[in-house]
């Protein structure tokens, strides 16, 4: 199948017809209006009342798309990435035709293509506003999120993400989704059961955008998972599973972890957004299994996958956003005072080692090039550098807060072990102090008190490097 086609051929019946065909072009393209009319008319015929009254013998045929029609509608799909074509489709009321197809057709491939064309059209602001203002089309598109066909779900998610990224219409879609509780179940079902990585990443991006736009939606989706149908008959209990948002997000994160680093970044950010509200933290830590699963996954990421000792320091530039999310969630769990075994299993030292390594690498990443005059003249590079510095600062702030939380609960036994095993070497402690001071001065002082009890000489050497601490003690 030709998915990157040449323009539909123009008439070849004579020179006069070819000249006349110039007026048949869509905008500044060489695509034919009449050819496009023909394809759209064919779509109308597919969902016309006469064709929809087929017998049960024809139902299986309705699931398949004629090869010629598929090739032609795929051409339209590709063409719709052109703004002139998209505007022409809008003028011809193509969205209404596609809405009819989505409402009536049982053919998964045809539904996928129609949503895909709408997704391309929505990339242009004027059309996105028009599509979003159509309540009926909005209802039909949200219903597509309950589809069982992964390609259709993928295109629907792409369309929703495009609309949610347009500030003029984003709130319209947020409100629609809040008004349809079934969307929560559909999205949770996808996250918890799909093995399609592309679909999981795109659905994750939709959830991430929704949570970023609306804190009320975060709270509603957390509470949805907490609602237990107490009056539901026992025999019906398996018919309607109760999805909880955190386990679903974790399952999706595990699925995309090895195949799509960007997707993992998305799901870690979703967890971070959940912890921005108290109910989100409780949704993680109140259920022992959920808390343990969350902690173990994130602990494994920071201690065995991200920013390892044999990685070049510059790797931090690639991992800075996902590390910020992971450390933020771990810190929230750690500071929640949850009395759980998974927080009492000697994981403080590996976390300290990972946090300090991140801070050490950060120092390397923040070094400016010696010959920076040339790059400063280029606005693009300058803005990119500023954005990188911004994300690194966020990571530094989160890392320092988490490190201070851990330092506050260290015992003499743990400090002694850290000195023996090297997680609390002079170089690493110096790095920690450089970053923690002066904001976390009381935490550093308390840590030094424990350090003196364990190894007075070692503590004295550190104090020599930090005169302000020596003066105060």
C-alpha positions as CSV (number, residue, x, y, z in Angstrom):
1,X,0.0,0.0,0.0
2,X,1.3,3.5,-1.0
3,X,1.3,5.5,2.3
4,X,3.4,8.4,0.8
5,X,1.6,8.8,-2.5
6,X,2.0,10.9,-5.5
7,X,-0.8,13.4,-6.1
8,X,-3.9,11.8,-7.7
9,X,-3.5,11.9,-11.5
10,X,-5.2,14.7,-13.4
11,X,-7.3,14.2,-16.6
12,X,-5.3,13.2,-19.7
13,X,-8.1,13.5,-22.3
14,X,-6.5,16.5,-24.0
15,X,-4.5,19.7,-23.5
16,X,-7.6,21.8,-22.9
17,X,-8.7,19.5,-20.1
18,X,-5.2,19.5,-18.6
19,X,-5.2,23.3,-18.6
20,X,-8.7,23.4,-17.1
21,X,-7.5,21.0,-14.4
22,X,-5.4,23.8,-13.0
23,X,-8.5,25.2,-11.4
24,X,-9.2,21.8,-9.9
25,X,-6.1,22.1,-7.6
26,X,-6.6,22.4,-3.9
27,X,-4.9,25.7,-2.8
28,X,-1.3,25.8,-3.9
29,X,-1.1,22.0,-4.1
30,X,-1.5,19.8,-7.1
31,X,-4.1,17.7,-5.4
32,X,-7.4,17.4,-7.3
33,X,-10.6,18.7,-5.7
34,X,-12.8,16.4,-7.9
35,X,-10.8,13.3,-6.9
36,X,-11.1,14.2,-3.2
37,X,-14.9,14.8,-3.7
38,X,-15.1,11.3,-5.2
39,X,-13.3,9.7,-2.2
40,X,-15.5,11.6,0.4
41,X,-18.6,10.6,-1.6
42,X,-17.5,7.0,-1.4
43,X,-17.3,7.4,2.4
44,X,-20.8,8.8,2.5
45,X,-22.1,5.8,0.5
46,X,-20.4,3.4,3.0
47,X,-22.4,4.7,5.9
48,X,-25.6,5.6,4.0
49,X,-28.9,4.1,5.4
50,X,-29.2,1.8,2.4
51,X,-25.8,0.2,3.1
52,X,-26.3,0.1,6.9
53,X,-29.4,-2.1,6.5
54,X,-27.4,-5.1,5.5
55,X,-28.3,-8.6,6.5
56,X,-26.4,-10.6,9.1
57,X,-24.6,-12.4,6.3
58,X,-23.0,-9.1,5.3
59,X,-21.9,-8.1,8.8
60,X,-18.5,-9.8,8.4
61,X,-17.9,-7.9,5.2
62,X,-18.5,-4.6,7.0
63,X,-15.5,-5.4,9.1
64,X,-13.3,-5.3,6.0
65,X,-12.4,-2.3,3.8
66,X,-12.3,-2.6,0.1
67,X,-8.7,-2.4,-1.1
68,X,-9.2,0.3,-3.6
69,X,-11.1,2.4,-1.1
70,X,-8.4,1.8,1.5
71,X,-5.7,3.0,-0.8
72,X,-7.7,6.1,-1.7
73,X,-8.6,7.1,1.9
74,X,-5.0,6.5,2.9
75,X,-4.0,9.0,0.3
76,X,-6.4,11.5,1.9
77,X,-4.8,10.7,5.3
78,X,-1.4,11.6,3.9
79,X,-2.7,14.6,2.1
80,X,-4.4,16.0,5.2
81,X,-1.0,16.9,6.6
82,X,-1.0,19.8,4.1
83,X,-2.7,22.9,5.5
84,X,-4.5,23.7,2.2
85,X,-5.9,20.2,2.0
86,X,-6.9,20.3,5.7
87,X,-8.7,23.6,5.2
88,X,-10.4,22.3,2.1
89,X,-11.6,19.2,4.0
90,X,-13.0,21.5,6.7
91,X,-14.8,23.6,4.1
92,X,-16.3,20.5,2.6
93,X,-17.6,19.5,6.1
94,X,-15.4,16.4,6.0
95,X,-15.4,16.2,9.9
96,X,-19.2,15.5,9.7
97,X,-18.6,12.7,7.2
98,X,-15.9,11.2,9.4
99,X,-18.2,11.5,12.4
100,X,-20.8,9.5,10.5
101,X,-18.3,6.8,9.7
102,X,-17.1,6.6,13.3
103,X,-20.7,6.4,14.6
104,X,-21.9,3.7,12.1
105,X,-18.9,1.8,10.7
106,X,-17.8,-1.5,12.2
107,X,-14.6,-1.5,10.2
108,X,-11.6,-1.0,12.5
109,X,-9.3,0.1,9.6
110,X,-11.7,2.7,8.3
111,X,-12.3,4.1,11.8
112,X,-8.5,4.3,12.4
113,X,-8.0,6.2,9.1
114,X,-10.9,8.7,9.8
115,X,-9.6,9.5,13.3
116,X,-6.1,9.8,11.8
117,X,-7.2,12.3,9.2
118,X,-9.0,14.4,11.9
119,X,-5.8,14.2,14.0
120,X,-3.8,15.7,11.1
121,X,-6.4,18.4,10.5
122,X,-6.4,19.3,14.2
123,X,-2.7,20.2,14.0
124,X,-3.9,23.5,12.4
125,X,-5.3,25.9,15.1
126,X,-8.3,27.1,13.2
127,X,-9.5,23.6,12.4
128,X,-8.6,22.4,15.9
129,X,-10.9,25.1,17.4
130,X,-13.7,24.1,14.9
131,X,-13.4,20.4,15.7
132,X,-13.3,21.0,19.4
133,X,-16.4,23.2,19.4
134,X,-18.5,20.5,17.8
135,X,-20.1,18.7,20.8
136,X,-21.4,15.8,18.8
137,X,-18.0,15.1,17.2
138,X,-16.4,15.4,20.6
139,X,-18.7,12.8,22.1
140,X,-18.0,10.4,19.2
141,X,-14.3,10.9,19.5
142,X,-14.3,10.2,23.2
143,X,-16.3,7.1,22.6
144,X,-13.5,6.0,20.3
145,X,-11.3,5.7,23.5
146,X,-13.5,2.8,24.5
147,X,-12.7,1.0,21.2
148,X,-11.0,-2.4,21.2
149,X,-8.8,-1.7,18.2
150,X,-5.2,-0.5,19.2
151,X,-4.5,1.5,16.0
152,X,-7.8,3.4,16.5
153,X,-7.0,4.0,20.1
154,X,-3.6,5.2,19.1
155,X,-5.0,7.7,16.6
156,X,-7.6,8.9,19.0
157,X,-5.0,9.5,21.7
158,X,-2.9,11.4,19.2
159,X,-5.9,13.6,18.3
160,X,-6.7,14.2,22.0
161,X,-3.1,15.2,22.8
162,X,-3.1,17.6,19.8
163,X,-6.3,19.3,21.1
164,X,-5.1,19.3,24.7
165,X,-1.9,21.1,23.6
166,X,-4.0,24.0,22.1
167,X,-4.6,26.5,24.9
168,X,-7.8,27.8,23.3
169,X,-9.6,24.5,23.5
170,X,-7.7,22.4,26.1
171,X,-10.2,23.1,28.9
172,X,-13.1,22.1,26.6
173,X,-11.6,18.6,26.3
174,X,-10.7,18.4,30.0
175,X,-14.3,19.2,31.0
176,X,-15.7,16.6,28.5
177,X,-13.4,13.9,29.9
178,X,-14.4,14.8,33.5
179,X,-18.1,14.5,32.5
180,X,-17.4,10.9,31.2
181,X,-16.3,8.6,33.9
182,X,-16.0,5.7,31.4
183,X,-12.9,7.5,30.0
184,X,-11.1,6.8,33.3
185,X,-11.9,3.1,33.1
186,X,-10.8,2.9,29.4
187,X,-7.5,4.6,30.0
188,X,-6.8,2.5,33.1
189,X,-7.6,-0.6,31.2
190,X,-5.2,0.3,28.4
191,X,-2.4,1.2,30.9
192,X,-2.9,-2.0,32.9
193,X,-3.3,-4.5,30.1
194,X,-1.9,-3.3,26.7
195,X,1.5,-4.5,25.4
196,X,1.5,-2.0,22.5
197,X,4.3,0.3,23.5
198,X,3.4,3.1,21.0
199,X,-0.2,3.1,22.4
200,X,1.0,3.1,26.0
201,X,3.3,6.1,25.4
202,X,0.6,8.1,23.6
203,X,-2.0,7.4,26.3
204,X,0.5,8.3,28.9
205,X,1.1,11.6,27.2
206,X,-2.6,12.3,27.2
207,X,-2.9,11.5,31.0
208,X,0.3,13.6,31.7
209,X,-1.2,16.5,29.8
210,X,-4.6,16.2,31.6
211,X,-3.0,16.1,35.0
212,X,-0.8,19.0,34.2
213,X,-3.9,21.0,33.1
214,X,-6.3,20.2,35.9
215,X,-5.6,19.3,39.5
216,X,-9.3,18.5,40.0
217,X,-9.1,15.7,37.5
218,X,-6.2,14.2,39.4
219,X,-8.2,14.1,42.6
220,X,-11.3,12.7,40.8
221,X,-9.3,9.9,39.2
222,X,-7.6,9.1,42.5
223,X,-11.0,8.9,44.2
224,X,-12.4,6.8,41.4
225,X,-10.0,4.0,42.3
226,X,-10.9,4.3,46.0
227,X,-14.7,3.8,45.4
228,X,-15.6,0.2,46.3
229,X,-19.1,-1.0,45.2
230,X,-20.1,-2.3,48.7
231,X,-23.7,-3.0,47.7
232,X,-22.7,-4.9,44.6
233,X,-23.9,-8.5,44.6
234,X,-21.1,-11.1,44.9
235,X,-21.9,-12.7,41.6
236,X,-21.4,-9.4,39.8
237,X,-18.1,-8.5,41.5
238,X,-15.9,-9.8,38.6
239,X,-17.9,-8.1,35.9
240,X,-16.8,-4.5,36.8
241,X,-13.2,-4.3,38.1
242,X,-12.2,-1.3,40.1
243,X,-9.2,0.3,38.6
244,X,-6.8,2.2,40.8
245,X,-4.7,4.8,39.0
246,X,-1.3,4.2,40.6
247,X,-1.1,0.4,39.9
248,X,-2.2,1.1,36.3
249,X,0.5,3.7,35.8
250,X,3.2,1.4,37.3
251,X,2.2,-1.4,35.0
252,X,2.4,0.8,31.9
253,X,5.8,2.1,33.1
254,X,7.1,-1.4,33.5
255,X,5.9,-2.2,30.0
256,X,7.6,0.7,28.3
257,X,10.7,0.8,30.5
258,X,13.1,-1.2,28.2
259,X,11.7,-0.2,24.8
260,X,10.9,3.5,25.1
261,X,12.9,5.8,27.5
262,X,10.7,8.8,26.6
263,X,7.6,6.8,27.5
264,X,9.2,5.9,30.9
265,X,9.9,9.6,31.4
266,X,6.2,10.4,30.8
267,X,4.9,7.8,33.3
268,X,7.4,8.9,35.9
269,X,6.1,12.5,35.5
270,X,2.5,11.2,35.9
271,X,3.6,9.7,39.3
272,X,5.2,13.0,40.2
273,X,2.0,14.9,39.4
274,X,0.1,12.5,41.5
275,X,2.3,13.3,44.5
276,X,1.6,17.1,44.1
277,X,-1.6,16.4,46.0
278,X,-1.8,14.8,49.4
279,X,-4.4,12.3,48.2
280,X,-2.0,11.2,45.5
281,X,0.7,10.4,48.1
282,X,-1.8,8.5,50.2
283,X,-2.9,6.5,47.1
284,X,0.7,5.3,46.9
285,X,1.6,4.6,50.5
286,X,-1.7,3.6,52.1
287,X,-1.9,0.3,50.2
288,X,1.2,-1.6,51.2
289,X,1.5,-3.5,47.9
290,X,1.2,-0.3,45.8
291,X,3.7,1.5,48.0
292,X,6.1,-1.4,47.8
293,X,5.7,-1.8,44.0
294,X,6.3,1.9,43.5
295,X,9.3,2.1,45.8
296,X,10.9,-1.0,44.3
297,X,10.5,0.1,40.7
298,X,11.9,3.6,41.3
299,X,14.7,2.4,43.6
300,X,15.7,-0.1,40.9
301,X,15.8,2.7,38.3
302,X,18.0,5.1,40.2
303,X,20.3,2.4,41.7
304,X,20.7,0.1,38.8
305,X,19.8,1.9,35.6
306,X,20.1,5.7,35.6
307,X,23.4,7.6,36.1
308,X,25.6,4.6,37.0
309,X,29.2,4.8,38.1
310,X,30.5,3.7,34.7
311,X,28.3,6.2,32.8
312,X,29.9,9.4,31.4
313,X,28.8,12.4,33.5
314,X,27.2,14.0,30.4
315,X,24.5,11.2,30.5
316,X,22.8,13.3,33.1
317,X,21.7,15.7,30.3
318,X,19.6,12.9,28.8
319,X,18.2,11.6,32.1
320,X,17.7,14.9,34.0
321,X,13.9,15.1,33.6
322,X,13.1,11.5,34.4
323,X,15.5,11.5,37.4
324,X,13.8,14.6,38.7
325,X,10.5,12.8,38.6
326,X,11.8,9.6,40.2
327,X,13.6,11.4,43.0
328,X,10.6,13.6,43.7
329,X,8.3,10.6,44.1
330,X,10.8,8.7,46.2
331,X,11.3,11.7,48.4
332,X,7.5,12.1,48.8
333,X,7.2,8.5,49.9
334,X,10.2,8.8,52.2
335,X,8.8,11.9,53.8
336,X,5.3,10.5,54.2
337,X,6.2,8.8,57.5
338,X,4.8,5.5,56.2
339,X,5.8,2.8,58.5
340,X,6.4,0.1,55.9
341,X,9.0,-2.6,55.7
342,X,10.2,-1.5,52.2
343,X,11.5,1.7,53.8
344,X,13.4,-0.2,56.5
345,X,15.5,-2.5,54.4
346,X,18.9,-0.7,54.4
347,X,18.3,1.2,51.2
348,X,19.5,4.6,52.5
349,X,23.1,4.2,51.5
350,X,22.5,3.1,47.9
351,X,20.2,6.1,47.5
352,X,22.8,8.4,49.0
353,X,25.3,7.1,46.6
354,X,23.0,7.7,43.6
355,X,22.0,11.2,44.8
356,X,25.6,12.3,45.3
357,X,26.7,10.8,42.0
358,X,23.9,12.9,40.3
359,X,25.2,16.0,42.1
360,X,28.8,15.3,41.1
361,X,27.8,14.8,37.4
362,X,25.7,17.9,37.6
363,X,28.8,20.0,38.4
364,X,30.4,18.6,35.2
365,X,27.3,19.3,33.1
366,X,27.0,22.9,34.3
367,X,30.5,23.8,33.2
368,X,30.3,26.4,30.4
369,X,32.3,25.8,27.2
370,X,35.6,27.8,27.2
371,X,34.8,29.4,23.8
372,X,31.2,30.4,24.5
373,X,31.3,33.8,22.7
374,X,30.3,32.2,19.4
375,X,27.4,30.1,20.8
376,X,26.1,33.2,22.7
377,X,25.5,34.9,19.4
378,X,23.1,32.1,18.3
379,X,19.7,32.6,19.9
380,X,18.6,29.0,19.5
381,X,21.6,27.6,21.3
382,X,21.3,30.2,24.0
383,X,17.7,29.3,24.7
384,X,18.4,25.6,24.6
385,X,21.2,26.1,27.1
386,X,18.9,28.1,29.4
387,X,16.3,25.3,29.3
388,X,18.9,22.7,30.1
389,X,20.1,24.8,33.0
390,X,16.5,25.2,34.2
391,X,15.9,21.4,34.3
392,X,19.3,20.8,35.9
393,X,18.4,23.3,38.7
394,X,15.1,21.5,39.3
395,X,16.9,18.2,39.5
396,X,19.5,19.7,41.9
397,X,16.7,21.1,44.2
398,X,14.8,17.8,44.3
399,X,18.0,15.8,44.9
400,X,19.1,18.1,47.7
401,X,15.7,17.9,49.4
402,X,15.7,14.1,49.2
403,X,19.3,13.8,50.4
404,X,18.5,16.0,53.4
405,X,15.5,13.8,54.2
406,X,17.7,10.8,54.2
407,X,20.4,12.5,56.3
408,X,17.9,13.3,59.0
409,X,17.2,9.7,59.7
410,X,20.7,8.2,59.5
411,X,21.8,6.2,62.5
412,X,25.3,5.7,63.8
413,X,25.3,2.2,62.5
414,X,24.3,3.3,59.0
415,X,26.9,6.1,59.0
416,X,29.6,3.6,60.1
417,X,28.6,1.2,57.4
418,X,28.7,4.1,54.8
419,X,32.2,5.0,55.9
420,X,33.4,1.4,55.6
421,X,31.8,0.7,52.2
422,X,32.6,4.1,50.6
423,X,29.2,5.7,50.1
424,X,30.2,8.3,52.7
425,X,33.8,9.0,51.6
426,X,35.3,12.4,52.1
427,X,34.8,13.3,48.4
428,X,31.2,12.3,48.5
429,X,30.4,14.0,51.8
430,X,32.1,17.2,50.5
431,X,30.0,17.1,47.4
432,X,26.9,16.7,49.6
433,X,27.8,19.5,51.9
434,X,28.6,21.9,48.9
435,X,25.1,21.3,47.6
436,X,23.2,21.2,50.9
437,X,24.7,24.4,52.4
438,X,23.5,26.9,53.3
439,X,19.9,25.9,52.8
440,X,20.0,22.7,54.8
441,X,22.6,23.9,57.4
442,X,20.8,22.3,60.4
443,X,20.7,18.9,58.6
444,X,24.4,19.1,57.9
445,X,25.2,20.0,61.5
446,X,23.2,17.1,62.8
447,X,24.9,14.7,60.4
448,X,28.3,16.0,61.5
449,X,27.4,15.3,65.2
450,X,26.7,11.6,64.3
451,X,29.9,11.6,62.2
452,X,32.0,12.8,65.1
453,X,30.7,10.0,67.3
454,X,31.6,7.4,64.6
455,X,34.9,8.9,63.4
456,X,36.1,12.1,65.0
457,X,39.2,12.4,62.7
458,X,37.1,12.0,59.5
459,X,34.6,14.6,60.8
460,X,37.4,17.0,61.7
461,X,38.9,16.7,58.2
462,X,35.5,17.6,56.7
463,X,35.2,20.6,59.0
464,X,38.5,21.9,57.7
465,X,37.0,22.0,54.3
466,X,33.9,23.9,55.5
467,X,35.0,26.6,58.0
468,X,31.5,27.9,58.5
469,X,30.6,24.6,60.1
470,X,33.7,24.6,62.2
471,X,33.0,28.0,63.6
472,X,29.4,27.1,64.5
473,X,30.5,24.0,66.4
